[in-house]
């Protein structure tokens, strides 16, 4: 079964964040290309840095934020799950 995928590259400057959002009925993979920051997942914060790979399952609220004195660059791949 083919899935519809979308992808993109994100560049966050010092202290910038993507904003809290949900994967809703999909899944998302994020690959940190460079920099350091934090990821907030279900109200828990974790450090992230280059070469980290993050997976967010369906209905997962998350946010990615660059460090106050640094930038972070990453790619994401999002897949909407097929309707049941």
Gaussian input, Z-matrix of N, CA and C with variables (Angstrom, degrees):
# hf/3-21g

backbone

0 1
 N
 C     1     B1
 C     2     B2     1     A1
 N     3     B3     2     A2     1     D1
 C     4     B4     3     A3     2     D2
 C     5     B5     4     A4     3     D3
 N     6     B6     5     A5     4     D4
 C     7     B7     6     A6     5     D5
 C     8     B8     7     A7     6     D6
 N     9     B9     8     A8     7     D7
 C    10    B10     9     A9     8     D8
 C    11    B11    10    A10     9     D9
 N    12    B12    11    A11    10    D10
 C    13    B13    12    A12    11    D11
 C    14    B14    13    A13    12    D12
 N    15    B15    14    A14    13    D13
 C    16    B16    15    A15    14    D14
 C    17    B17    16    A16    15    D15
 N    18    B18    17    A17    16    D16
 C    19    B19    18    A18    17    D17
 C    20    B20    19    A19    18    D18
 N    21    B21    20    A20    19    D19
 C    22    B22    21    A21    20    D20
 C    23    B23    22    A22    21    D21
 N    24    B24    23    A23    22    D22
 C    25    B25    24    A24    23    D23
 C    26    B26    25    A25    24    D24
 N    27    B27    26    A26    25    D25
 C    28    B28    27    A27    26    D26
 C    29    B29    28    A28    27    D27
 N    30    B30    29    A29    28    D28
 C    31    B31    30    A30    29    D29
 C    32    B32    31    A31    30    D30
 N    33    B33    32    A32    31    D31
 C    34    B34    33    A33    32    D32
 C    35    B35    34    A34    33    D33
 N    36    B36    35    A35    34    D34
 C    37    B37    36    A36    35    D35
 C    38    B38    37    A37    36    D36
 N    39    B39    38    A38    37    D37
 C    40    B40    39    A39    38    D38
 C    41    B41    40    A40    39    D39
 N    42    B42    41    A41    40    D40
 C    43    B43    42    A42    41    D41
 C    44    B44    43    A43    42    D42
 N    45    B45    44    A44    43    D43
 C    46    B46    45    A45    44    D44
 C    47    B47    46    A46    45    D45
 N    48    B48    47    A47    46    D46
 C    49    B49    48    A48    47    D47
 C    50    B50    49    A49    48    D48
 N    51    B51    50    A50    49    D49
 C    52    B52    51    A51    50    D50
 C    53    B53    52    A52    51    D51
 N    54    B54    53    A53    52    D52
 C    55    B55    54    A54    53    D53
 C    56    B56    55    A55    54    D54
 N    57    B57    56    A56    55    D55
 C    58    B58    57    A57    56    D56
 C    59    B59    58    A58    57    D57
 N    60    B60    59    A59    58    D58
 C    61    B61    60    A60    59    D59
 C    62    B62    61    A61    60    D60
 N    63    B63    62    A62    61    D61
 C    64    B64    63    A63    62    D62
 C    65    B65    64    A64    63    D63
 N    66    B66    65    A65    64    D64
 C    67    B67    66    A66    65    D65
 C    68    B68    67    A67    66    D66
 N    69    B69    68    A68    67    D67
 C    70    B70    69    A69    68    D68
 C    71    B71    70    A70    69    D69
 N    72    B72    71    A71    70    D70
 C    73    B73    72    A72    71    D71
 C    74    B74    73    A73    72    D72
 N    75    B75    74    A74    73    D73
 C    76    B76    75    A75    74    D74
 C    77    B77    76    A76    75    D75
 N    78    B78    77    A77    76    D76
 C    79    B79    78    A78    77    D77
 C    80    B80    79    A79    78    D78
 N    81    B81    80    A80    79    D79
 C    82    B82    81    A81    80    D80
 C    83    B83    82    A82    81    D81
 N    84    B84    83    A83    82    D82
 C    85    B85    84    A84    83    D83
 C    86    B86    85    A85    84    D84
 N    87    B87    86    A86    85    D85
 C    88    B88    87    A87    86    D86
 C    89    B89    88    A88    87    D87
 N    90    B90    89    A89    88    D88
 C    91    B91    90    A90    89    D89
 C    92    B92    91    A91    90    D90
 N    93    B93    92    A92    91    D91
 C    94    B94    93    A93    92    D92
 C    95    B95    94    A94    93    D93
 N    96    B96    95    A95    94    D94
 C    97    B97    96    A96    95    D95
 C    98    B98    97    A97    96    D96
 N    99    B99    98    A98    97    D97
 C   100   B100    99    A99    98    D98
 C   101   B101   100   A100    99    D99
 N   102   B102   101   A101   100   D100
 C   103   B103   102   A102   101   D101
 C   104   B104   103   A103   102   D102
 N   105   B105   104   A104   103   D103
 C   106   B106   105   A105   104   D104
 C   107   B107   106   A106   105   D105
 N   108   B108   107   A107   106   D106
 C   109   B109   108   A108   107   D107
 C   110   B110   109   A109   108   D108
 N   111   B111   110   A110   109   D109
 C   112   B112   111   A111   110   D110
 C   113   B113   112   A112   111   D111
 N   114   B114   113   A113   112   D112
 C   115   B115   114   A114   113   D113
 C   116   B116   115   A115   114   D114
 N   117   B117   116   A116   115   D115
 C   118   B118   117   A117   116   D116
 C   119   B119   118   A118   117   D117
 N   120   B120   119   A119   118   D118
 C   121   B121   120   A120   119   D119
 C   122   B122   121   A121   120   D120
 N   123   B123   122   A122   121   D121
 C   124   B124   123   A123   122   D122
 C   125   B125   124   A124   123   D123
 N   126   B126   125   A125   124   D124
 C   127   B127   126   A126   125   D125
 C   128   B128   127   A127   126   D126
 N   129   B129   128   A128   127   D127
 C   130   B130   129   A129   128   D128
 C   131   B131   130   A130   129   D129
 N   132   B132   131   A131   130   D130
 C   133   B133   132   A132   131   D131
 C   134   B134   133   A133   132   D132
 N   135   B135   134   A134   133   D133
 C   136   B136   135   A135   134   D134
 C   137   B137   136   A136   135   D135
 N   138   B138   137   A137   136   D136
 C   139   B139   138   A138   137   D137
 C   140   B140   139   A139   138   D138
 N   141   B141   140   A140   139   D139
 C   142   B142   141   A141   140   D140
 C   143   B143   142   A142   141   D141
 N   144   B144   143   A143   142   D142
 C   145   B145   144   A144   143   D143
 C   146   B146   145   A145   144   D144
 N   147   B147   146   A146   145   D145
 C   148   B148   147   A147   146   D146
 C   149   B149   148   A148   147   D147
 N   150   B150   149   A149   148   D148
 C   151   B151   150   A150   149   D149
 C   152   B152   151   A151   150   D150
 N   153   B153   152   A152   151   D151
 C   154   B154   153   A153   152   D152
 C   155   B155   154   A154   153   D153
 N   156   B156   155   A155   154   D154
 C   157   B157   156   A156   155   D155
 C   158   B158   157   A157   156   D156
 N   159   B159   158   A158   157   D157
 C   160   B160   159   A159   158   D158
 C   161   B161   160   A160   159   D159
 N   162   B162   161   A161   160   D160
 C   163   B163   162   A162   161   D161
 C   164   B164   163   A163   162   D162
 N   165   B165   164   A164   163   D163
 C   166   B166   165   A165   164   D164
 C   167   B167   166   A166   165   D165
 N   168   B168   167   A167   166   D166
 C   169   B169   168   A168   167   D167
 C   170   B170   169   A169   168   D168
 N   171   B171   170   A170   169   D169
 C   172   B172   171   A171   170   D170
 C   173   B173   172   A172   171   D171
 N   174   B174   173   A173   172   D172
 C   175   B175   174   A174   173   D173
 C   176   B176   175   A175   174   D174
 N   177   B177   176   A176   175   D175
 C   178   B178   177   A177   176   D176
 C   179   B179   178   A178   177   D177
 N   180   B180   179   A179   178   D178
 C   181   B181   180   A180   179   D179
 C   182   B182   181   A181   180   D180
 N   183   B183   182   A182   181   D181
 C   184   B184   183   A183   182   D182
 C   185   B185   184   A184   183   D183
 N   186   B186   185   A185   184   D184
 C   187   B187   186   A186   185   D185
 C   188   B188   187   A187   186   D186
 N   189   B189   188   A188   187   D187
 C   190   B190   189   A189   188   D188
 C   191   B191   190   A190   189   D189
 N   192   B192   191   A191   190   D190
 C   193   B193   192   A192   191   D191
 C   194   B194   193   A193   192   D192
 N   195   B195   194   A194   193   D193
 C   196   B196   195   A195   194   D194
 C   197   B197   196   A196   195   D195
 N   198   B198   197   A197   196   D196
 C   199   B199   198   A198   197   D197
 C   200   B200   199   A199   198   D198
 N   201   B201   200   A200   199   D199
 C   202   B202   201   A201   200   D200
 C   203   B203   202   A202   201   D201
 N   204   B204   203   A203   202   D202
 C   205   B205   204   A204   203   D203
 C   206   B206   205   A205   204   D204
 N   207   B207   206   A206   205   D205
 C   208   B208   207   A207   206   D206
 C   209   B209   208   A208   207   D207
 N   210   B210   209   A209   208   D208
 C   211   B211   210   A210   209   D209
 C   212   B212   211   A211   210   D210
 N   213   B213   212   A212   211   D211
 C   214   B214   213   A213   212   D212
 C   215   B215   214   A214   213   D213
 N   216   B216   215   A215   214   D214
 C   217   B217   216   A216   215   D215
 C   218   B218   217   A217   216   D216
 N   219   B219   218   A218   217   D217
 C   220   B220   219   A219   218   D218
 C   221   B221   220   A220   219   D219
 N   222   B222   221   A221   220   D220
 C   223   B223   222   A222   221   D221
 C   224   B224   223   A223   222   D222
 N   225   B225   224   A224   223   D223
 C   226   B226   225   A225   224   D224
 C   227   B227   226   A226   225   D225
 N   228   B228   227   A227   226   D226
 C   229   B229   228   A228   227   D227
 C   230   B230   229   A229   228   D228
 N   231   B231   230   A230   229   D229
 C   232   B232   231   A231   230   D230
 C   233   B233   232   A232   231   D231
 N   234   B234   233   A233   232   D232
 C   235   B235   234   A234   233   D233
 C   236   B236   235   A235   234   D234
 N   237   B237   236   A236   235   D235
 C   238   B238   237   A237   236   D236
 C   239   B239   238   A238   237   D237
 N   240   B240   239   A239   238   D238
 C   241   B241   240   A240   239   D239
 C   242   B242   241   A241   240   D240
 N   243   B243   242   A242   241   D241
 C   244   B244   243   A243   242   D242
 C   245   B245   244   A244   243   D243
 N   246   B246   245   A245   244   D244
 C   247   B247   246   A246   245   D245
 C   248   B248   247   A247   246   D246
 N   249   B249   248   A248   247   D247
 C   250   B250   249   A249   248   D248
 C   251   B251   250   A250   249   D249

   B1=1.4396
   B2=1.5284
   B3=1.2999
   B4=1.4631
   B5=1.5275
   B6=1.3071
   B7=1.4611
   B8=1.5162
   B9=1.2979
   B10=1.4516
   B11=1.5201
   B12=1.3250
   B13=1.4582
   B14=1.5152
   B15=1.3203
   B16=1.4523
   B17=1.5212
   B18=1.3235
   B19=1.4618
   B20=1.5177
   B21=1.3213
   B22=1.4465
   B23=1.5112
   B24=1.3179
   B25=1.4597
   B26=1.5197
   B27=1.3268
   B28=1.4614
   B29=1.5265
   B30=1.3337
   B31=1.4609
   B32=1.5291
   B33=1.3191
   B34=1.4630
   B35=1.5180
   B36=1.3213
   B37=1.4666
   B38=1.5208
   B39=1.3090
   B40=1.4732
   B41=1.5179
   B42=1.3287
   B43=1.4597
   B44=1.5172
   B45=1.3203
   B46=1.4697
   B47=1.5206
   B48=1.3182
   B49=1.4542
   B50=1.5141
   B51=1.3162
   B52=1.4561
   B53=1.5303
   B54=1.3258
   B55=1.4625
   B56=1.5192
   B57=1.2988
   B58=1.4590
   B59=1.5249
   B60=1.3260
   B61=1.4629
   B62=1.5210
   B63=1.3132
   B64=1.4641
   B65=1.5269
   B66=1.3109
   B67=1.4565
   B68=1.5273
   B69=1.3218
   B70=1.4661
   B71=1.5260
   B72=1.3167
   B73=1.4714
   B74=1.5260
   B75=1.3151
   B76=1.4614
   B77=1.5098
   B78=1.3329
   B79=1.4567
   B80=1.5213
   B81=1.3314
   B82=1.4540
   B83=1.5209
   B84=1.3197
   B85=1.4671
   B86=1.5187
   B87=1.3298
   B88=1.4576
   B89=1.5201
   B90=1.3389
   B91=1.4630
   B92=1.5287
   B93=1.3393
   B94=1.4587
   B95=1.5265
   B96=1.3353
   B97=1.4610
   B98=1.5238
   B99=1.3343
   B100=1.4647
   B101=1.5203
   B102=1.3253
   B103=1.4498
   B104=1.5155
   B105=1.3325
   B106=1.4634
   B107=1.5147
   B108=1.3253
   B109=1.4517
   B110=1.5097
   B111=1.3192
   B112=1.4626
   B113=1.5225
   B114=1.3211
   B115=1.4525
   B116=1.5224
   B117=1.3149
   B118=1.4537
   B119=1.5240
   B120=1.3364
   B121=1.4599
   B122=1.5207
   B123=1.3206
   B124=1.4653
   B125=1.5287
   B126=1.3247
   B127=1.4693
   B128=1.5207
   B129=1.3274
   B130=1.4602
   B131=1.5198
   B132=1.3476
   B133=1.4598
   B134=1.5268
   B135=1.3469
   B136=1.4570
   B137=1.5220
   B138=1.3403
   B139=1.4657
   B140=1.5246
   B141=1.3300
   B142=1.4613
   B143=1.5214
   B144=1.3343
   B145=1.4614
   B146=1.5243
   B147=1.3315
   B148=1.4629
   B149=1.5179
   B150=1.3094
   B151=1.4676
   B152=1.5236
   B153=1.3361
   B154=1.4652
   B155=1.5265
   B156=1.3231
   B157=1.4568
   B158=1.5179
   B159=1.3281
   B160=1.4604
   B161=1.5200
   B162=1.3189
   B163=1.4609
   B164=1.5211
   B165=1.3301
   B166=1.4538
   B167=1.5271
   B168=1.3243
   B169=1.4564
   B170=1.5166
   B171=1.3220
   B172=1.4597
   B173=1.5374
   B174=1.3135
   B175=1.4719
   B176=1.5376
   B177=1.3205
   B178=1.4663
   B179=1.5247
   B180=1.3347
   B181=1.4622
   B182=1.5190
   B183=1.3380
   B184=1.4554
   B185=1.5270
   B186=1.3374
   B187=1.4582
   B188=1.5201
   B189=1.3148
   B190=1.4597
   B191=1.5191
   B192=1.3325
   B193=1.4614
   B194=1.5255
   B195=1.3397
   B196=1.4633
   B197=1.5263
   B198=1.3300
   B199=1.4624
   B200=1.5249
   B201=1.3295
   B202=1.4636
   B203=1.5218
   B204=1.3236
   B205=1.4631
   B206=1.5244
   B207=1.3067
   B208=1.4506
   B209=1.5130
   B210=1.2936
   B211=1.4617
   B212=1.5136
   B213=1.3088
   B214=1.4608
   B215=1.5330
   B216=1.3249
   B217=1.4563
   B218=1.5255
   B219=1.3326
   B220=1.4629
   B221=1.5188
   B222=1.3199
   B223=1.4652
   B224=1.5225
   B225=1.3170
   B226=1.4584
   B227=1.5222
   B228=1.3164
   B229=1.4569
   B230=1.5286
   B231=1.3170
   B232=1.4610
   B233=1.5180
   B234=1.3296
   B235=1.4563
   B236=1.5172
   B237=1.3158
   B238=1.4608
   B239=1.5233
   B240=1.3157
   B241=1.4629
   B242=1.5141
   B243=1.3345
   B244=1.4640
   B245=1.5267
   B246=1.3175
   B247=1.4746
   B248=1.5226
   B249=1.3348
   B250=1.4777
   B251=1.4972
   A1=108.74
   A2=116.63
   A3=121.62
   A4=109.69
   A5=114.76
   A6=120.81
   A7=109.09
   A8=115.81
   A9=120.33
   A10=107.97
   A11=116.01
   A12=121.77
   A13=109.85
   A14=115.69
   A15=120.94
   A16=106.87
   A17=115.76
   A18=119.20
   A19=109.06
   A20=114.72
   A21=119.59
   A22=111.12
   A23=114.29
   A24=122.39
   A25=107.00
   A26=116.91
   A27=121.93
   A28=108.66
   A29=115.72
   A30=122.62
   A31=107.23
   A32=117.09
   A33=121.46
   A34=109.17
   A35=116.18
   A36=121.53
   A37=110.85
   A38=116.23
   A39=123.05
   A40=112.19
   A41=116.05
   A42=122.05
   A43=115.77
   A44=117.90
   A45=120.35
   A46=111.16
   A47=115.98
   A48=120.49
   A49=109.66
   A50=115.78
   A51=121.32
   A52=110.40
   A53=116.48
   A54=121.14
   A55=111.17
   A56=115.87
   A57=121.58
   A58=109.60
   A59=115.89
   A60=121.39
   A61=109.21
   A62=116.64
   A63=122.45
   A64=110.43
   A65=115.63
   A66=120.55
   A67=111.10
   A68=116.50
   A69=123.61
   A70=109.74
   A71=118.34
   A72=121.32
   A73=111.46
   A74=116.86
   A75=119.96
   A76=112.41
   A77=114.60
   A78=122.71
   A79=107.64
   A80=116.30
   A81=120.11
   A82=110.13
   A83=114.93
   A84=121.71
   A85=107.01
   A86=116.13
   A87=122.90
   A88=107.99
   A89=116.36
   A90=121.73
   A91=107.44
   A92=115.76
   A93=120.82
   A94=108.19
   A95=116.59
   A96=121.60
   A97=112.22
   A98=116.30
   A99=119.79
   A100=109.31
   A101=114.51
   A102=120.95
   A103=113.13
   A104=113.57
   A105=121.23
   A106=109.05
   A107=114.73
   A108=119.79
   A109=110.32
   A110=114.29
   A111=120.17
   A112=109.03
   A113=114.06
   A114=120.50
   A115=107.11
   A116=116.02
   A117=122.30
   A118=106.56
   A119=115.74
   A120=121.57
   A121=108.19
   A122=115.66
   A123=120.67
   A124=112.16
   A125=116.23
   A126=124.74
   A127=114.73
   A128=118.84
   A129=122.51
   A130=108.15
   A131=116.29
   A132=120.89
   A133=110.42
   A134=115.72
   A135=121.91
   A136=109.56
   A137=117.91
   A138=120.15
   A139=110.45
   A140=116.18
   A141=121.41
   A142=108.98
   A143=115.87
   A144=120.77
   A145=109.42
   A146=115.75
   A147=122.43
   A148=111.62
   A149=115.89
   A150=126.49
   A151=113.98
   A152=119.16
   A153=120.61
   A154=109.02
   A155=115.78
   A156=122.58
   A157=107.09
   A158=116.10
   A159=122.09
   A160=109.72
   A161=116.31
   A162=121.81
   A163=108.52
   A164=115.91
   A165=122.24
   A166=108.05
   A167=116.45
   A168=121.60
   A169=111.50
   A170=117.40
   A171=121.89
   A172=112.08
   A173=115.41
   A174=123.32
   A175=112.92
   A176=117.66
   A177=121.34
   A178=110.34
   A179=116.65
   A180=120.59
   A181=108.63
   A182=115.87
   A183=119.53
   A184=110.41
   A185=114.39
   A186=123.06
   A187=107.52
   A188=117.01
   A189=122.27
   A190=107.86
   A191=115.54
   A192=121.10
   A193=110.21
   A194=116.43
   A195=121.76
   A196=109.58
   A197=115.86
   A198=119.98
   A199=110.06
   A200=115.69
   A201=120.21
   A202=111.73
   A203=117.17
   A204=120.42
   A205=109.64
   A206=116.01
   A207=119.83
   A208=111.47
   A209=114.85
   A210=121.88
   A211=108.68
   A212=115.28
   A213=120.18
   A214=107.88
   A215=114.83
   A216=121.71
   A217=107.34
   A218=115.96
   A219=118.81
   A220=111.58
   A221=114.83
   A222=121.62
   A223=107.80
   A224=115.66
   A225=119.85
   A226=109.42
   A227=115.02
   A228=122.88
   A229=106.05
   A230=115.98
   A231=121.63
   A232=108.64
   A233=115.64
   A234=122.03
   A235=109.12
   A236=115.95
   A237=119.53
   A238=107.91
   A239=116.69
   A240=120.62
   A241=110.28
   A242=117.38
   A243=119.55
   A244=111.35
   A245=115.90
   A246=120.60
   A247=108.91
   A248=114.99
   A249=119.79
   A250=110.78
   D1=129.29
   D2=178.00
   D3=-79.89
   D4=143.80
   D5=175.93
   D6=-116.51
   D7=149.29
   D8=175.63
   D9=-84.55
   D10=122.75
   D11=-179.61
   D12=-114.35
   D13=148.58
   D14=169.37
   D15=-132.95
   D16=153.97
   D17=-178.54
   D18=-147.93
   D19=167.01
   D20=178.59
   D21=-171.02
   D22=170.71
   D23=177.03
   D24=-116.35
   D25=134.97
   D26=-178.36
   D27=-122.55
   D28=133.72
   D29=176.17
   D30=-121.69
   D31=117.07
   D32=177.86
   D33=-110.88
   D34=129.33
   D35=176.83
   D36=-82.87
   D37=177.89
   D38=-177.05
   D39=-45.63
   D40=120.08
   D41=175.79
   D42=73.95
   D43=-3.65
   D44=179.51
   D45=-72.73
   D46=155.03
   D47=176.42
   D48=-139.02
   D49=157.77
   D50=-178.60
   D51=-77.99
   D52=-28.96
   D53=-178.85
   D54=102.37
   D55=142.99
   D56=-178.84
   D57=-64.28
   D58=126.89
   D59=177.83
   D60=-151.41
   D61=169.53
   D62=-176.25
   D63=-117.17
   D64=150.58
   D65=173.80
   D66=-74.57
   D67=-11.86
   D68=-178.12
   D69=51.87
   D70=-121.51
   D71=-176.86
   D72=-94.92
   D73=36.31
   D74=-178.21
   D75=-138.69
   D76=-172.31
   D77=177.35
   D78=-131.13
   D79=151.81
   D80=-179.13
   D81=-139.36
   D82=138.43
   D83=172.92
   D84=-117.94
   D85=134.92
   D86=178.63
   D87=-123.36
   D88=132.33
   D89=176.00
   D90=-117.42
   D91=118.06
   D92=179.95
   D93=-78.40
   D94=118.53
   D95=-177.71
   D96=-86.27
   D97=-41.33
   D98=179.34
   D99=-160.15
   D100=159.49
   D101=177.61
   D102=92.81
   D103=-176.92
   D104=179.45
   D105=-137.90
   D106=153.38
   D107=179.14
   D108=-173.80
   D109=-153.83
   D110=178.50
   D111=-136.32
   D112=154.19
   D113=172.15
   D114=-122.04
   D115=134.64
   D116=175.87
   D117=-105.49
   D118=122.42
   D119=179.61
   D120=-130.39
   D121=119.13
   D122=179.73
   D123=47.87
   D124=48.99
   D125=176.93
   D126=69.06
   D127=15.63
   D128=173.64
   D129=-118.06
   D130=137.90
   D131=-177.86
   D132=-107.72
   D133=137.63
   D134=-179.15
   D135=-133.96
   D136=144.62
   D137=175.51
   D138=-73.41
   D139=145.71
   D140=175.63
   D141=-135.28
   D142=153.67
   D143=178.24
   D144=-155.30
   D145=176.88
   D146=-176.96
   D147=-47.83
   D148=140.03
   D149=178.36
   D150=79.91
   D151=-2.44
   D152=174.20
   D153=-73.05
   D154=144.28
   D155=175.28
   D156=-121.42
   D157=126.19
   D158=-177.37
   D159=-113.61
   D160=142.13
   D161=175.75
   D162=-123.67
   D163=131.11
   D164=176.63
   D165=-120.92
   D166=115.13
   D167=178.62
   D168=-76.45
   D169=179.22
   D170=179.28
   D171=-56.40
   D172=144.67
   D173=176.66
   D174=61.95
   D175=31.56
   D176=-179.52
   D177=-103.40
   D178=116.65
   D179=174.57
   D180=-80.65
   D181=135.49
   D182=-178.96
   D183=-155.38
   D184=161.89
   D185=178.95
   D186=-149.66
   D187=142.31
   D188=176.52
   D189=-119.70
   D190=134.54
   D191=-175.84
   D192=-134.69
   D193=136.68
   D194=175.54
   D195=-78.33
   D196=153.45
   D197=175.57
   D198=-62.38
   D199=158.22
   D200=-179.48
   D201=-63.21
   D202=-30.92
   D203=179.47
   D204=-119.63
   D205=58.82
   D206=179.14
   D207=178.40
   D208=175.07
   D209=178.78
   D210=-121.60
   D211=164.73
   D212=174.81
   D213=-140.53
   D214=139.33
   D215=-179.89
   D216=-128.09
   D217=133.09
   D218=179.27
   D219=-149.88
   D220=162.13
   D221=172.15
   D222=-113.66
   D223=150.15
   D224=176.25
   D225=-130.39
   D226=151.63
   D227=173.46
   D228=-129.88
   D229=124.08
   D230=-177.39
   D231=-117.99
   D232=135.62
   D233=178.07
   D234=-127.42
   D235=122.27
   D236=174.66
   D237=-81.95
   D238=128.47
   D239=-178.98
   D240=-70.04
   D241=145.20
   D242=178.90
   D243=-64.72
   D244=148.60
   D245=177.71
   D246=-64.78
   D247=144.75
   D248=-179.25
   D249=-82.25

